[in-house]
Amino acid sequence: MGGVWPGTAEELTRRVPAAAQYRPSTVKSMAEAYLLWAGRFGLDTRVLWAQMLLETNGLRFGGEVAPALWNFCGLRRPDGSGFYSFDTPLDGVIAHVAHMAVHALPACPAEWTNYCVSDPKHPAKHWNDVKVIGDLEKGSTAWCPTPGYAARICRVWNDGV
């Protein structure tokens, strides 16, 4: 999960299917935001972008999370009452990156504390339960128990949505 990917926003946007629900300029802004914020936390942008593509069906949506929620990783309310909604695409990107930082980092970097808590599910203590992409499917109660989840993220990155 850690490590800064040296790719570009153009490389990320090329992975988005033509039928995406957002304008190309919005997708490019999202890609730039993912590169910036994942880099600030020291997370691999490829994993986050592929996870976003998996969770949103390549930004075509069609599932329970609507495009207008700007919720790119399916952040669900703890009480099961639905999904979080964010005001802008940037807010959604930051929430996704901050949420993964909770899982991947032993602590939120001090200068990013305000952004870490922008994840509505941010716990008092970092779970620090994801070191490599394979950890995304170990079935822990802190993470996704869906078998094959990490492999699906890898497949999205390697083969597309």
Sequence and secondary structure as in RCSB ss.txt:
>XXXX:A:sequence
MGGVWPGTAEELTRRVPAAAQYRPSTVKSMAEAYLLWAGRFGLDTRVLWAQMLLETNGLRFGGEVAPALWNFCGL
RRPDGSGFYSFDTPLDGVIAHVAHMAVHALPACPAEWTNYCVSDPKHPAKHWNDVKVIGDLEKGSTAWCPTPGYA
ARICRVWNDGV
>XXXX:A:secstr
 BS     HHHHHTTS TT SS HHHHHHHHHHHHHHHHHHTB HHHHHHHHHHHTTTTT  SSS GGG  TT  
B TTSS B   SSHHHHHHHHHHHHHHHH SS  GGGHHHHTTSTT  SS     SSGGGGGS  TTS   TTHH
HHHHHHHHH  
